Amino acid sequence: MTTGEDRDSRHERIAWDHALHEERVLNERSGLFLVAEAMLLVFYATINATASRTSLRLFTVAGLLMSCLWTILSSRQARDLTDSAAILKDVSPFYSTYVSKREREGHFRKWDRPILVFALPALVGLVWLVLLLTGTGILGL
């Protein structure tokens, strides 16, 4: 028979593992999308001189859609991470103390997730949008 302390320790360990999993998925997915977008941009630059305007427009639309998909998936994963971190905070005295101390000191870390989830995909999407508008003649750069 397990004691209450053993059960609490097990719940804390499960919550900790789950929060780490959610964070890992968010970071790995963001890295995957960033590499994929970089490869698309390099490919676009490589074929720019030889492809038709229509092909380039379709390629830029695909890149823009990929940036939107990146934002949607990252946003969902960030919510999952927020939920699992809240549960971890409830069951782990160490994590609760750590988060409270970090929040009191006002670290820059509060911007890590918004940058990863929203700013980075938005900047890449902006690059695709500029390429699309330039390729259609709307933006005369």
Secondary structure as GFF3:
##gff-version 3
##sequence-region A 1 141
A	DSSP	alpha_helix	4	47	.	.	.	ID=ss1
A	DSSP	alpha_helix	53	91	.	.	.	ID=ss2
A	DSSP	alpha_helix	93	105	.	.	.	ID=ss3
A	DSSP	three_ten_helix	108	111	.	.	.	ID=ss4
A	DSSP	alpha_helix	112	114	.	.	.	ID=ss5
A	DSSP	pi_helix	115	119	.	.	.	ID=ss6
A	DSSP	alpha_helix	120	136	.	.	.	ID=ss7
###
